[in-house]
């Protein structure tokens, strides 16, 4: 394994890039701290009843096929496709394809045009390309333990972990239930299906993210079929659009082989050590 300073520094940058790509794939927008709770008491009577029913029905469905596109300024644009489940923590497998931006260029230089992402209750796994594996003892998979992320990048790392564990369709509905201006927009068709459109703004917990808008479309089974989240970030305007279908689909997410997996904390410690800054967290 080559351990020249330049390549290790590049490796550190790529690990952070992969972390952002992992997050952007399903949960790019920053949630407010009260997004898991009920609507604010002062607005309880004003929240549309159909939105409450949709939150309950979508949560009860436990799984769905996801098809999304995400763009964060000129930093990254990507698509994600696969099945996610949320019975006991988020689980599932997505294929994330980089379509543009500086981070996409970085990942391509390391032989990764796309990435398989596996969500398990305790960790997120990302399969990197052969060029990257050549720098990490031939191992292709990076493991991001949710509890370890706070030690990697302080508070922002902990927030990454929380969002990656909360990247499910009912999350957007919980966001709107906490909105101070949620409203029913009207009936619209989404991919040929009749839906009701709801919209609102929610407060962002991260100071680097502006107040975000959330729009959702609910079908006649009270299930979320489309959502759009928008916000302004330090890296540019963020837009994520997702479509959900095939609720109740079988979820497959096997833990990658241990001998082909490297824990991201170990790799970051190694890169920090080779840069003359042993043990220094990223941030």
Buried (B, 14 or more C-beta within 10 A) or exposed (E): EEEEEEEBEBBBBBBBBBBBBBBBBBBBBBBBEBBBEBBBEEBEEEBBEEBBBBBEBBBEBBBBBBBBBBBBBEBBBBBBBBBBBBEEBBBBBBBBBBBEBEBBEBBBEBEBEBBBBBBBEEBBBBBBBEBBBEBBEEBBBBBBBBEBBBBBBEEBBBBBBBBBBBBBBBBBBBBBBBBEEBBBEEEEEBEEBEBBBBBBBBBBBBEEBBEBBBBBBBBEEBBBBBBBBBBBBEBBEBBBBBBBBEBEBEBEBEEBEEEEBBBBBEBBBBBBBBBEEEEEBBE
